[in-house]
Amino acid sequence: MTKLLEWVFGIMIVGAAWALVTFDLLDLRLPEAYRQVAWPMPVYLLVVFGCYSLATVGYRVATFNDCEEASIELQAQIQEAKEDLRRKGLKL
Amino acid sequence: MATGADRAVGMGLVGFSLLLFSYYTIWVVILPFVDSDHVVHQYFLPREYSVILPGIAALILLLLVGTFIGVVMWKNRKPKVA
């Protein structure tokens, strides 16, 4: 059983449960409120996933660990290397 | 630690996604259980829009991504050597 098969199985089962409630395939006659919550569920889960992704990206941008000194040191080393190569004849 | 603009943009994204999540969750999950004559219903569009609006947003996103890819590919075209 590959991962893909596992996911496809899982999605099919969840999808079947959703279709059952949304289209009333077994004539369960659920209360109207539950049916109203169920039918937008696929779109709702997508939107929630999108919000979670956006929040994760935003949070990691805000808490990223900038290394100022390492950046300055690196730029100095790049200059040094460029000078060195220029002296040795490389056209930059 | 991330500096000024990075922090502002990052926390802005977090705040925006929290707002969006809250509004959308109330709209889809909570409202069906609230009496139809409660005043809170006037702050939300009819239910169909809770599916139509994200659909339109997804289409616009696809359009933007496709346009971006097209523009980048157009800029990087190299004429065939004669």
Backbone of each chain as nested JSON, in Angstrom:
{
  "chains": [
    {"id": "A", "residues": [
      {"number": 1, "name": "MET", "atoms": {"N": [0.848, -1.198, 0.0], "CA": [0.0, 0.0, 0.0], "C": [0.884, 1.249, 0.0]}},
      {"number": 2, "name": "THR", "atoms": {"N": [0.95, 1.938, -1.128], "CA": [1.791, 3.127, -1.219], "C": [1.106, 4.306, -0.528]}},
      {"number": 3, "name": "LYS", "atoms": {"N": [1.935, 5.367, -0.295], "CA": [1.39, 6.568, 0.341], "C": [0.28, 7.161, -0.501]}},
      {"number": 4, "name": "LEU", "atoms": {"N": [0.501, 7.139, -1.835], "CA": [-0.508, 7.714, -2.718], "C": [-1.831, 6.99, -2.554]}},
      {"number": 5, "name": "LEU", "atoms": {"N": [-1.766, 5.643, -2.546], "CA": [-2.984, 4.858, -2.381], "C": [-3.661, 5.168, -1.052]}},
      {"number": 6, "name": "GLU", "atoms": {"N": [-2.836, 5.31, 0.0], "CA": [-3.414, 5.628, 1.303], "C": [-4.182, 6.933, 1.257]}},
      {"number": 7, "name": "TRP", "atoms": {"N": [-3.551, 7.968, 0.659], "CA": [-4.22, 9.268, 0.581], "C": [-5.483, 9.18, -0.256]}},
      {"number": 8, "name": "VAL", "atoms": {"N": [-5.392, 8.48, -1.407], "CA": [-6.567, 8.388, -2.278], "C": [-7.714, 7.694, -1.539]}},
      {"number": 9, "name": "PHE", "atoms": {"N": [-7.397, 6.607, -0.837], "CA": [-8.404, 5.902, -0.036], "C": [-9.052, 6.834, 0.975]}},
      {"number": 10, "name": "GLY", "atoms": {"N": [-8.176, 7.521, 1.737], "CA": [-8.674, 8.426, 2.771], "C": [-9.586, 9.483, 2.188]}},
      {"number": 11, "name": "ILE", "atoms": {"N": [-9.127, 10.1, 1.086], "CA": [-9.927, 11.16, 0.463], "C": [-11.239, 10.603, -0.046]}},
      {"number": 12, "name": "MET", "atoms": {"N": [-11.218, 9.388, -0.624], "CA": [-12.463, 8.806, -1.133], "C": [-13.452, 8.557, -0.012]}},
      {"number": 13, "name": "ILE", "atoms": {"N": [-12.951, 8.076, 1.136], "CA": [-13.858, 7.801, 2.25], "C": [-14.469, 9.091, 2.782]}},
      {"number": 14, "name": "VAL", "atoms": {"N": [-13.597, 10.097, 2.976], "CA": [-14.107, 11.384, 3.461], "C": [-15.078, 11.99, 2.44]}},
      {"number": 15, "name": "GLY", "atoms": {"N": [-14.707, 11.883, 1.15], "CA": [-15.577, 12.409, 0.098], "C": [-16.926, 11.719, 0.069]}},
      {"number": 16, "name": "ALA", "atoms": {"N": [-16.909, 10.387, 0.274], "CA": [-18.169, 9.644, 0.289], "C": [-19.04, 10.096, 1.466]}},
      {"number": 17, "name": "ALA", "atoms": {"N": [-18.416, 10.27, 2.634], "CA": [-19.18, 10.729, 3.796], "C": [-19.799, 12.103, 3.525]}},
      {"number": 18, "name": "TRP", "atoms": {"N": [-18.994, 13.001, 2.897], "CA": [-19.503, 14.335, 2.594], "C": [-20.664, 14.275, 1.609]}},
      {"number": 19, "name": "ALA", "atoms": {"N": [-20.504, 13.468, 0.544], "CA": [-21.566, 13.371, -0.458], "C": [-22.841, 12.803, 0.147]}},
      {"number": 20, "name": "LEU", "atoms": {"N": [-22.665, 11.832, 1.05], "CA": [-23.809, 11.233, 1.722], "C": [-24.635, 12.279, 2.454]}},
      {"number": 21, "name": "VAL", "atoms": {"N": [-23.929, 13.164, 3.172], "CA": [-24.655, 14.168, 3.943], "C": [-25.213, 15.25, 3.023]}},
      {"number": 22, "name": "THR", "atoms": {"N": [-24.381, 15.705, 2.057], "CA": [-24.793, 16.839, 1.23], "C": [-25.972, 16.484, 0.33]}},
      {"number": 23, "name": "PHE", "atoms": {"N": [-25.915, 15.315, -0.321], "CA": [-26.964, 14.987, -1.285], "C": [-28.011, 14.052, -0.693]}},
      {"number": 24, "name": "ASP", "atoms": {"N": [-27.904, 13.759, 0.605], "CA": [-28.893, 12.944, 1.3], "C": [-29.105, 11.615, 0.581]}},
      {"number": 25, "name": "LEU", "atoms": {"N": [-27.991, 10.892, 0.316], "CA": [-28.079, 9.694, -0.505], "C": [-28.75, 8.53, 0.21]}},
      {"number": 26, "name": "LEU", "atoms": {"N": [-28.733, 8.556, 1.569], "CA": [-29.361, 7.444, 2.292], "C": [-30.677, 7.864, 2.93]}},
      {"number": 27, "name": "ASP", "atoms": {"N": [-31.197, 9.031, 2.485], "CA": [-32.458, 9.533, 3.048], "C": [-32.433, 9.589, 4.566]}},
      {"number": 28, "name": "LEU", "atoms": {"N": [-31.303, 10.144, 5.104], "CA": [-31.193, 10.2, 6.56], "C": [-32.031, 11.331, 7.145]}},
      {"number": 29, "name": "ARG", "atoms": {"N": [-32.342, 12.313, 6.309], "CA": [-33.129, 13.472, 6.735], "C": [-32.541, 14.106, 7.996]}},
      {"number": 30, "name": "LEU", "atoms": {"N": [-31.262, 14.534, 7.841], "CA": [-30.597, 15.21, 8.947], "C": [-31.208, 16.598, 9.143]}},
      {"number": 31, "name": "PRO", "atoms": {"N": [-31.037, 17.166, 10.373], "CA": [-31.548, 18.525, 10.584], "C": [-30.925, 19.513, 9.599]}},
      {"number": 32, "name": "GLU", "atoms": {"N": [-31.686, 20.546, 9.236], "CA": [-31.275, 21.476, 8.187], "C": [-29.936, 22.133, 8.514]}},
      {"number": 33, "name": "ALA", "atoms": {"N": [-29.696, 22.479, 9.808], "CA": [-28.458, 23.167, 10.187], "C": [-27.235, 22.332, 9.812]}},
      {"number": 34, "name": "TYR", "atoms": {"N": [-27.297, 21.0, 10.098], "CA": [-26.144, 20.143, 9.789], "C": [-25.897, 20.072, 8.293]}},
      {"number": 35, "name": "ARG", "atoms": {"N": [-26.954, 20.039, 7.501], "CA": [-26.768, 19.988, 6.059], "C": [-26.155, 21.302, 5.573]}},
      {"number": 36, "name": "GLN", "atoms": {"N": [-26.581, 22.415, 6.186], "CA": [-26.037, 23.705, 5.772], "C": [-24.562, 23.845, 6.122]}},
      {"number": 37, "name": "VAL", "atoms": {"N": [-24.118, 23.198, 7.189], "CA": [-22.688, 23.221, 7.533], "C": [-21.916, 22.323, 6.585]}},
      {"number": 38, "name": "ALA", "atoms": {"N": [-22.522, 21.183, 6.192], "CA": [-21.78, 20.172, 5.434], "C": [-21.452, 20.576, 4.01]}},
      {"number": 39, "name": "TRP", "atoms": {"N": [-22.413, 21.202, 3.288], "CA": [-22.153, 21.314, 1.853], "C": [-20.985, 22.218, 1.471]}},
      {"number": 40, "name": "PRO", "atoms": {"N": [-20.668, 23.318, 2.22], "CA": [-19.455, 24.05, 1.809], "C": [-18.155, 23.458, 2.328]}},
      {"number": 41, "name": "MET", "atoms": {"N": [-18.18, 22.294, 2.987], "CA": [-16.996, 21.77, 3.674], "C": [-15.732, 21.661, 2.806]}},
      {"number": 42, "name": "PRO", "atoms": {"N": [-15.803, 21.143, 1.562], "CA": [-14.552, 21.073, 0.784], "C": [-13.899, 22.446, 0.625]}},
      {"number": 43, "name": "VAL", "atoms": {"N": [-14.7, 23.446, 0.243], "CA": [-14.158, 24.795, 0.069], "C": [-13.67, 25.343, 1.408]}},
      {"number": 44, "name": "TYR", "atoms": {"N": [-14.43, 25.057, 2.479], "CA": [-14.045, 25.56, 3.799], "C": [-12.688, 25.008, 4.201]}},
      {"number": 45, "name": "LEU", "atoms": {"N": [-12.48, 23.685, 3.999], "CA": [-11.199, 23.081, 4.379], "C": [-10.052, 23.66, 3.565]}},
      {"number": 46, "name": "LEU", "atoms": {"N": [-10.306, 23.932, 2.27], "CA": [-9.281, 24.561, 1.441], "C": [-8.924, 25.949, 1.969]}},
      {"number": 47, "name": "VAL", "atoms": {"N": [-9.932, 26.737, 2.309], "CA": [-9.692, 28.09, 2.812], "C": [-8.925, 28.03, 4.132]}},
      {"number": 48, "name": "VAL", "atoms": {"N": [-9.309, 27.097, 5.016], "CA": [-8.61, 26.973, 6.297], "C": [-7.161, 26.587, 6.071]}},
      {"number": 49, "name": "PHE", "atoms": {"N": [-6.929, 25.641, 5.138], "CA": [-5.554, 25.256, 4.82], "C": [-4.773, 26.437, 4.294]}},
      {"number": 50, "name": "GLY", "atoms": {"N": [-5.42, 27.254, 3.414], "CA": [-4.758, 28.448, 2.896], "C": [-4.401, 29.425, 4.005]}},
      {"number": 51, "name": "CYS", "atoms": {"N": [-5.34, 29.641, 4.936], "CA": [-5.08, 30.548, 6.058], "C": [-3.917, 30.035, 6.9]}},
      {"number": 52, "name": "TYR", "atoms": {"N": [-3.9, 28.729, 7.162], "CA": [-2.824, 28.147, 7.965], "C": [-1.484, 28.343, 7.272]}},
      {"number": 53, "name": "SER", "atoms": {"N": [-1.446, 28.094, 5.935], "CA": [-0.194, 28.276, 5.192], "C": [0.265, 29.728, 5.266]}},
      {"number": 54, "name": "LEU", "atoms": {"N": [-0.668, 30.669, 5.04], "CA": [-0.323, 32.086, 5.067], "C": [0.216, 32.483, 6.43]}},
      {"number": 55, "name": "ALA", "atoms": {"N": [-0.462, 32.025, 7.496], "CA": [-0.031, 32.357, 8.847], "C": [1.355, 31.777, 9.131]}},
      {"number": 56, "name": "THR", "atoms": {"N": [1.607, 30.534, 8.694], "CA": [2.91, 29.909, 8.925], "C": [4.019, 30.681, 8.224]}},
      {"number": 57, "name": "VAL", "atoms": {"N": [3.782, 31.021, 6.943], "CA": [4.786, 31.781, 6.195], "C": [5.025, 33.122, 6.875]}},
      {"number": 58, "name": "GLY", "atoms": {"N": [3.944, 33.835, 7.219], "CA": [4.071, 35.147, 7.861], "C": [4.828, 35.062, 9.176]}},
      {"number": 59, "name": "TYR", "atoms": {"N": [4.493, 34.057, 9.993], "CA": [5.136, 33.927, 11.291], "C": [6.63, 33.642, 11.127]}},
      {"number": 60, "name": "ARG", "atoms": {"N": [6.97, 32.76, 10.152], "CA": [8.378, 32.433, 9.987], "C": [9.168, 33.578, 9.38]}},
      {"number": 61, "name": "VAL", "atoms": {"N": [8.506, 34.429, 8.558], "CA": [9.168, 35.64, 8.079], "C": [9.441, 36.564, 9.254]}},
      {"number": 62, "name": "ALA", "atoms": {"N": [8.465, 36.717, 10.15], "CA": [8.606, 37.649, 11.276], "C": [9.639, 37.172, 12.28]}},
      {"number": 63, "name": "THR", "atoms": {"N": [9.843, 35.849, 12.423], "CA": [10.764, 35.368, 13.45], "C": [12.06, 34.834, 12.871]}},
      {"number": 64, "name": "PHE", "atoms": {"N": [12.309, 35.161, 11.564], "CA": [13.524, 34.627, 10.95], "C": [14.754, 35.179, 11.65]}},
      {"number": 65, "name": "ASN", "atoms": {"N": [15.771, 34.326, 11.83], "CA": [16.944, 34.729, 12.588], "C": [17.982, 35.378, 11.675]}},
      {"number": 66, "name": "ASP", "atoms": {"N": [17.879, 36.72, 11.479], "CA": [18.886, 37.42, 10.687], "C": [20.224, 37.379, 11.404]}},
      {"number": 67, "name": "CYS", "atoms": {"N": [21.32, 37.12, 10.676], "CA": [22.647, 37.183, 11.282], "C": [23.379, 38.37, 10.693]}},
      {"number": 68, "name": "GLU", "atoms": {"N": [23.214, 39.563, 11.315], "CA": [23.803, 40.792, 10.778], "C": [25.306, 40.663, 10.598]}},
      {"number": 69, "name": "GLU", "atoms": {"N": [26.014, 40.221, 11.688], "CA": [27.492, 40.196, 11.644], "C": [27.987, 39.25, 10.572]}},
      {"number": 70, "name": "ALA", "atoms": {"N": [27.336, 38.077, 10.483], "CA": [27.754, 37.112, 9.474], "C": [27.555, 37.685, 8.081]}},
      {"number": 71, "name": "SER", "atoms": {"N": [26.483, 38.447, 7.887], "CA": [26.215, 39.046, 6.575], "C": [27.309, 40.05, 6.213]}},
      {"number": 72, "name": "ILE", "atoms": {"N": [27.674, 40.916, 7.17], "CA": [28.712, 41.925, 6.913], "C": [30.04, 41.232, 6.634]}},
      {"number": 73, "name": "GLU", "atoms": {"N": [30.365, 40.227, 7.438], "CA": [31.606, 39.473, 7.26], "C": [31.646, 38.833, 5.878]}},
      {"number": 74, "name": "LEU", "atoms": {"N": [30.522, 38.253, 5.467], "CA": [30.459, 37.586, 4.162], "C": [30.667, 38.578, 3.029]}},
      {"number": 75, "name": "GLN", "atoms": {"N": [30.04, 39.762, 3.138], "CA": [30.198, 40.752, 2.077], "C": [31.642, 41.228, 1.982]}},
      {"number": 76, "name": "ALA", "atoms": {"N": [32.302, 41.386, 3.148], "CA": [33.721, 41.761, 3.148], "C": [34.549, 40.691, 2.452]}},
      {"number": 77, "name": "GLN", "atoms": {"N": [34.235, 39.422, 2.732], "CA": [34.983, 38.322, 2.113], "C": [34.774, 38.291, 0.599]}},
      {"number": 78, "name": "ILE", "atoms": {"N": [33.538, 38.63, 0.156], "CA": [33.267, 38.658, -1.286], "C": [34.108, 39.744, -1.948]}},
      {"number": 79, "name": "GLN", "atoms": {"N": [34.154, 40.941, -1.302], "CA": [34.99, 42.019, -1.847], "C": [36.441, 41.586, -1.951]}},
      {"number": 80, "name": "GLU", "atoms": {"N": [36.938, 40.996, -0.867], "CA": [38.316, 40.51, -0.814], "C": [38.594, 39.554, -1.961]}},
      {"number": 81, "name": "ALA", "atoms": {"N": [37.662, 38.61, -2.193], "CA": [37.844, 37.608, -3.242], "C": [37.848, 38.266, -4.611]}},
      {"number": 82, "name": "LYS", "atoms": {"N": [36.93, 39.265, -4.806], "CA": [36.873, 39.959, -6.099], "C": [38.192, 40.672, -6.38]}},
      {"number": 83, "name": "GLU", "atoms": {"N": [38.733, 41.395, -5.355], "CA": [40.016, 42.093, -5.521], "C": [41.094, 41.107, -5.923]}},
      {"number": 84, "name": "ASP", "atoms": {"N": [41.146, 40.005, -5.191], "CA": [42.161, 38.995, -5.417], "C": [42.108, 38.486, -6.861]}},
      {"number": 85, "name": "LEU", "atoms": {"N": [40.889, 38.164, -7.312], "CA": [40.745, 37.632, -8.667], "C": [41.093, 38.701, -9.695]}},
      {"number": 86, "name": "ARG", "atoms": {"N": [40.726, 39.96, -9.419], "CA": [41.064, 41.037, -10.359], "C": [42.574, 41.155, -10.513]}},
      {"number": 87, "name": "ARG", "atoms": {"N": [43.279, 41.075, -9.362], "CA": [44.736, 41.155, -9.402], "C": [45.319, 40.025, -10.209]}},
      {"number": 88, "name": "LYS", "atoms": {"N": [44.706, 38.87, -10.141], "CA": [45.229, 37.716, -10.877], "C": [44.804, 37.731, -12.333]}},
      {"number": 89, "name": "GLY", "atoms": {"N": [44.067, 38.734, -12.759], "CA": [43.84, 38.884, -14.191], "C": [42.432, 38.575, -14.648]}},
      {"number": 90, "name": "LEU", "atoms": {"N": [41.536, 38.073, -13.759], "CA": [40.19, 37.731, -14.192], "C": [39.383, 39.01, -14.391]}},
      {"number": 91, "name": "LYS", "atoms": {"N": [38.732, 39.169, -15.534], "CA": [37.937, 40.352, -15.809], "C": [36.552, 40.187, -15.163]}},
      {"number": 92, "name": "LEU", "atoms": {"N": [36.263, 41.069, -14.167], "CA": [34.965, 40.942, -13.493], "C": [34.015, 42.06, -13.94]}}
    ]},
    {"id": "B", "residues": [
      {"number": 1, "name": "MET", "atoms": {"N": [17.338, 38.163, 15.158], "CA": [15.91, 38.514, 15.11], "C": [15.595, 39.249, 13.812]}},
      {"number": 2, "name": "ALA", "atoms": {"N": [14.48, 38.973, 13.196], "CA": [14.106, 39.659, 11.946], "C": [13.873, 41.143, 12.225]}},
      {"number": 3, "name": "THR", "atoms": {"N": [14.217, 41.987, 11.229], "CA": [14.153, 43.439, 11.445], "C": [12.8, 44.009, 11.05]}},
      {"number": 4, "name": "GLY", "atoms": {"N": [12.648, 45.294, 11.258], "CA": [11.414, 46.081, 11.129], "C": [10.415, 45.631, 10.092]}},
      {"number": 5, "name": "ALA", "atoms": {"N": [10.753, 45.858, 8.8], "CA": [9.769, 45.608, 7.742], "C": [9.373, 44.133, 7.704]}},
      {"number": 6, "name": "ASP", "atoms": {"N": [10.368, 43.245, 7.877], "CA": [10.077, 41.808, 7.866], "C": [9.086, 41.443, 8.955]}},
      {"number": 7, "name": "ARG", "atoms": {"N": [9.325, 41.981, 10.159], "CA": [8.433, 41.666, 11.278], "C": [7.031, 42.191, 11.005]}},
      {"number": 8, "name": "ALA", "atoms": {"N": [6.966, 43.451, 10.474], "CA": [5.652, 44.059, 10.228], "C": [4.869, 43.241, 9.212]}},
      {"number": 9, "name": "VAL", "atoms": {"N": [5.522, 42.898, 8.093], "CA": [4.838, 42.134, 7.051], "C": [4.433, 40.763, 7.593]}},
      {"number": 10, "name": "GLY", "atoms": {"N": [5.36, 40.11, 8.301], "CA": [5.061, 38.779, 8.825], "C": [3.873, 38.78, 9.767]}},
      {"number": 11, "name": "MET", "atoms": {"N": [3.906, 39.68, 10.761], "CA": [2.799, 39.705, 11.72], "C": [1.524, 40.19, 11.041]}},
      {"number": 12, "name": "GLY", "atoms": {"N": [1.668, 41.047, 10.019], "CA": [0.489, 41.458, 9.247], "C": [-0.177, 40.263, 8.588]}},
      {"number": 13, "name": "LEU", "atoms": {"N": [0.642, 39.388, 7.986], "CA": [0.096, 38.186, 7.363], "C": [-0.608, 37.316, 8.388]}},
      {"number": 14, "name": "VAL", "atoms": {"N": [0.037, 37.15, 9.564], "CA": [-0.572, 36.322, 10.609], "C": [-1.916, 36.896, 11.025]}},
      {"number": 15, "name": "GLY", "atoms": {"N": [-1.945, 38.221, 11.26], "CA": [-3.188, 38.875, 11.675], "C": [-4.278, 38.741, 10.628]}},
      {"number": 16, "name": "PHE", "atoms": {"N": [-3.9, 38.973, 9.354], "CA": [-4.89, 38.881, 8.277], "C": [-5.459, 37.479, 8.197]}},
      {"number": 17, "name": "SER", "atoms": {"N": [-4.582, 36.455, 8.269], "CA": [-5.101, 35.098, 8.133], "C": [-5.96, 34.712, 9.334]}},
      {"number": 18, "name": "LEU", "atoms": {"N": [-5.66, 35.262, 10.527], "CA": [-6.522, 34.985, 11.684], "C": [-7.908, 35.597, 11.501]}},
      {"number": 19, "name": "LEU", "atoms": {"N": [-7.921, 36.853, 11.0], "CA": [-9.204, 37.518, 10.744], "C": [-10.025, 36.73, 9.737]}},
      {"number": 20, "name": "LEU", "atoms": {"N": [-9.358, 36.368, 8.621], "CA": [-10.055, 35.646, 7.565], "C": [-10.611, 34.325, 8.093]}},
      {"number": 21, "name": "PHE", "atoms": {"N": [-9.772, 33.603, 8.871], "CA": [-10.199, 32.324, 9.416], "C": [-11.419, 32.502, 10.325]}},
      {"number": 22, "name": "SER", "atoms": {"N": [-11.365, 33.518, 11.19], "CA": [-12.475, 33.721, 12.135], "C": [-13.766, 34.034, 11.4]}},
      {"number": 23, "name": "TYR", "atoms": {"N": [-13.708, 35.03, 10.482], "CA": [-14.919, 35.431, 9.754], "C": [-15.489, 34.252, 8.99]}},
      {"number": 24, "name": "TYR", "atoms": {"N": [-14.616, 33.52, 8.267], "CA": [-15.093, 32.428, 7.436], "C": [-15.653, 31.281, 8.272]}},
      {"number": 25, "name": "THR", "atoms": {"N": [-15.005, 31.002, 9.431], "CA": [-15.507, 29.929, 10.283], "C": [-16.879, 30.281, 10.857]}},
      {"number": 26, "name": "ILE", "atoms": {"N": [-17.032, 31.535, 11.312], "CA": [-18.351, 31.937, 11.82], "C": [-19.39, 31.79, 10.718]}},
      {"number": 27, "name": "TRP", "atoms": {"N": [-19.043, 32.242, 9.517], "CA": [-19.962, 32.21, 8.384], "C": [-20.424, 30.783, 8.076]}},
      {"number": 28, "name": "VAL", "atoms": {"N": [-19.431, 29.846, 7.952], "CA": [-19.761, 28.5, 7.477], "C": [-20.246, 27.595, 8.602]}},
      {"number": 29, "name": "VAL", "atoms": {"N": [-19.593, 27.657, 9.787], "CA": [-19.837, 26.644, 10.816], "C": [-20.826, 27.115, 11.881]}},
      {"number": 30, "name": "ILE", "atoms": {"N": [-20.744, 28.403, 12.254], "CA": [-21.534, 28.857, 13.399], "C": [-22.931, 29.321, 12.994]}},
      {"number": 31, "name": "LEU", "atoms": {"N": [-23.017, 30.103, 11.891], "CA": [-24.293, 30.738, 11.546], "C": [-25.471, 29.784, 11.383]}},
      {"number": 32, "name": "PRO", "atoms": {"N": [-25.274, 28.569, 10.779], "CA": [-26.453, 27.697, 10.636], "C": [-27.125, 27.368, 11.968]}},
      {"number": 33, "name": "PHE", "atoms": {"N": [-26.375, 27.478, 13.079], "CA": [-26.969, 27.143, 14.363], "C": [-27.513, 28.356, 15.093]}},
      {"number": 34, "name": "VAL", "atoms": {"N": [-27.463, 29.528, 14.42], "CA": [-27.976, 30.748, 15.036], "C": [-29.362, 31.035, 14.455]}},
      {"number": 35, "name": "ASP", "atoms": {"N": [-30.31, 31.45, 15.307], "CA": [-31.669, 31.739, 14.845], "C": [-31.654, 32.724, 13.684]}},
      {"number": 36, "name": "SER", "atoms": {"N": [-32.503, 32.487, 12.7], "CA": [-32.457, 33.313, 11.493], "C": [-32.901, 34.751, 11.74]}},
      {"number": 37, "name": "ASP", "atoms": {"N": [-33.443, 35.075, 12.918], "CA": [-33.815, 36.47, 13.156], "C": [-32.821, 37.176, 14.069]}},
      {"number": 38, "name": "HIS", "atoms": {"N": [-31.645, 36.504, 14.328], "CA": [-30.603, 37.141, 15.147], "C": [-29.916, 38.232, 14.336]}},
      {"number": 39, "name": "VAL", "atoms": {"N": [-29.479, 39.322, 15.015], "CA": [-28.934, 40.483, 14.307], "C": [-27.607, 40.172, 13.609]}},
      {"number": 40, "name": "VAL", "atoms": {"N": [-26.879, 39.108, 14.071], "CA": [-25.549, 38.857, 13.508], "C": [-25.618, 38.485, 12.028]}},
      {"number": 41, "name": "HIS", "atoms": {"N": [-26.763, 37.939, 11.577], "CA": [-26.884, 37.498, 10.192], "C": [-26.696, 38.623, 9.191]}},
      {"number": 42, "name": "GLN", "atoms": {"N": [-26.971, 39.893, 9.617], "CA": [-26.872, 40.988, 8.652], "C": [-25.423, 41.302, 8.291]}},
      {"number": 43, "name": "TYR", "atoms": {"N": [-24.448, 40.752, 9.058], "CA": [-23.047, 41.023, 8.741], "C": [-22.467, 40.002, 7.774]}},
      {"number": 44, "name": "PHE", "atoms": {"N": [-23.306, 39.045, 7.34], "CA": [-22.806, 37.988, 6.474], "C": [-23.681, 37.875, 5.237]}},
      {"number": 45, "name": "LEU", "atoms": {"N": [-23.004, 37.626, 4.075], "CA": [-23.741, 37.438, 2.832], "C": [-24.469, 36.098, 2.848]}},
      {"number": 46, "name": "PRO", "atoms": {"N": [-25.403, 35.895, 1.896], "CA": [-26.047, 34.57, 1.792], "C": [-25.021, 33.454, 1.617]}},
      {"number": 47, "name": "ARG", "atoms": {"N": [-25.39, 32.271, 2.031], "CA": [-24.449, 31.154, 2.102], "C": [-23.754, 30.797, 0.805]}},
      {"number": 48, "name": "GLU", "atoms": {"N": [-24.473, 31.022, -0.331], "CA": [-23.868, 30.619, -1.605], "C": [-22.535, 31.333, -1.804]}},
      {"number": 49, "name": "TYR", "atoms": {"N": [-22.462, 32.593, -1.335], "CA": [-21.245, 33.376, -1.547], "C": [-20.057, 32.816, -0.783]}},
      {"number": 50, "name": "SER", "atoms": {"N": [-20.322, 31.994, 0.252], "CA": [-19.195, 31.416, 0.991], "C": [-18.447, 30.403, 0.143]}},
      {"number": 51, "name": "VAL", "atoms": {"N": [-19.057, 29.954, -0.95], "CA": [-18.358, 29.061, -1.88], "C": [-17.948, 29.812, -3.134]}},
      {"number": 52, "name": "ILE", "atoms": {"N": [-18.827, 30.747, -3.584], "CA": [-18.534, 31.462, -4.827], "C": [-17.311, 32.366, -4.667]}},
      {"number": 53, "name": "LEU", "atoms": {"N": [-17.231, 33.119, -3.549], "CA": [-16.131, 34.072, -3.395], "C": [-14.758, 33.395, -3.345]}},
      {"number": 54, "name": "PRO", "atoms": {"N": [-14.565, 32.309, -2.553], "CA": [-13.271, 31.631, -2.634], "C": [-12.999, 31.064, -4.016]}},
      {"number": 55, "name": "GLY", "atoms": {"N": [-14.05, 30.629, -4.737], "CA": [-13.858, 30.133, -6.096], "C": [-13.303, 31.213, -7.001]}},
      {"number": 56, "name": "ILE", "atoms": {"N": [-13.885, 32.425, -6.905], "CA": [-13.398, 33.536, -7.711], "C": [-11.969, 33.894, -7.314]}},
      {"number": 57, "name": "ALA", "atoms": {"N": [-11.691, 33.887, -6.003], "CA": [-10.339, 34.198, -5.53], "C": [-9.333, 33.198, -6.094]}},
      {"number": 58, "name": "ALA", "atoms": {"N": [-9.716, 31.909, -6.127], "CA": [-8.814, 30.887, -6.662], "C": [-8.555, 31.126, -8.142]}},
      {"number": 59, "name": "LEU", "atoms": {"N": [-9.608, 31.499, -8.889], "CA": [-9.433, 31.772, -10.32], "C": [-8.493, 32.96, -10.53]}},
      {"number": 60, "name": "ILE", "atoms": {"N": [-8.688, 34.018, -9.731], "CA": [-7.821, 35.187, -9.867], "C": [-6.383, 34.809, -9.555]}},
      {"number": 61, "name": "LEU", "atoms": {"N": [-6.201, 33.97, -8.511], "CA": [-4.844, 33.533, -8.167], "C": [-4.208, 32.782, -9.323]}},
      {"number": 62, "name": "LEU", "atoms": {"N": [-4.969, 31.845, -9.915], "CA": [-4.445, 31.097, -11.059], "C": [-4.074, 32.035, -12.204]}},
      {"number": 63, "name": "LEU", "atoms": {"N": [-4.955, 33.046, -12.449], "CA": [-4.689, 34.021, -13.495], "C": [-3.377, 34.744, -13.237]}},
      {"number": 64, "name": "LEU", "atoms": {"N": [-3.17, 35.189, -12.005], "CA": [-1.955, 35.934, -11.677], "C": [-0.723, 35.061, -11.846]}},
      {"number": 65, "name": "VAL", "atoms": {"N": [-0.805, 33.818, -11.333], "CA": [0.343, 32.922, -11.443], "C": [0.655, 32.657, -12.906]}},
      {"number": 66, "name": "GLY", "atoms": {"N": [-0.381, 32.359, -13.703], "CA": [-0.17, 32.1, -15.123], "C": [0.415, 33.311, -15.836]}},
      {"number": 67, "name": "THR", "atoms": {"N": [-0.098, 34.5, -15.513], "CA": [0.423, 35.711, -16.149], "C": [1.885, 35.915, -15.788]}},
      {"number": 68, "name": "PHE", "atoms": {"N": [2.208, 35.695, -14.513], "CA": [3.598, 35.859, -14.078], "C": [4.519, 34.928, -14.849]}},
      {"number": 69, "name": "ILE", "atoms": {"N": [4.107, 33.642, -14.928], "CA": [4.925, 32.667, -15.646], "C": [5.074, 33.078, -17.106]}},
      {"number": 70, "name": "GLY", "atoms": {"N": [3.966, 33.518, -17.717], "CA": [4.017, 33.937, -19.123], "C": [4.972, 35.093, -19.336]}},
      {"number": 71, "name": "VAL", "atoms": {"N": [4.885, 36.098, -18.442], "CA": [5.756, 37.266, -18.589], "C": [7.22, 36.862, -18.464]}},
      {"number": 72, "name": "VAL", "atoms": {"N": [7.53, 36.027, -17.464], "CA": [8.921, 35.62, -17.258], "C": [9.434, 34.814, -18.453]}},
      {"number": 73, "name": "MET", "atoms": {"N": [8.59, 33.901, -18.968], "CA": [9.021, 33.109, -20.114], "C": [9.21, 33.986, -21.352]}},
      {"number": 74, "name": "TRP", "atoms": {"N": [8.329, 34.996, -21.511], "CA": [8.454, 35.887, -22.669], "C": [9.759, 36.669, -22.598]}},
      {"number": 75, "name": "LYS", "atoms": {"N": [10.085, 37.173, -21.407], "CA": [11.306, 37.968, -21.252], "C": [12.544, 37.137, -21.529]}},
      {"number": 76, "name": "ASN", "atoms": {"N": [12.483, 35.814, -21.233], "CA": [13.672, 34.999, -21.352], "C": [13.76, 34.262, -22.677]}},
      {"number": 77, "name": "ARG", "atoms": {"N": [12.948, 34.653, -23.66], "CA": [13.034, 33.939, -24.93], "C": [14.307, 34.385, -25.648]}},
      {"number": 78, "name": "LYS", "atoms": {"N": [14.996, 33.408, -26.235], "CA": [16.202, 33.744, -26.995], "C": [15.939, 33.36, -28.442]}},
      {"number": 79, "name": "PRO", "atoms": {"N": [16.214, 34.275, -29.404], "CA": [15.991, 33.926, -30.814], "C": [16.948, 32.823, -31.227]}},
      {"number": 80, "name": "LYS", "atoms": {"N": [16.486, 31.965, -32.118], "CA": [17.339, 30.872, -32.583], "C": [18.516, 31.448, -33.359]}},
      {"number": 81, "name": "VAL", "atoms": {"N": [19.727, 30.875, -33.149], "CA": [20.919, 31.352, -33.847], "C": [20.734, 31.085, -35.342]}},
      {"number": 82, "name": "ALA", "atoms": {"N": [20.994, 32.106, -36.168], "CA": [20.725, 32.003, -37.627], "C": [21.62, 30.967, -38.278]}}
    ]}
  ]
}
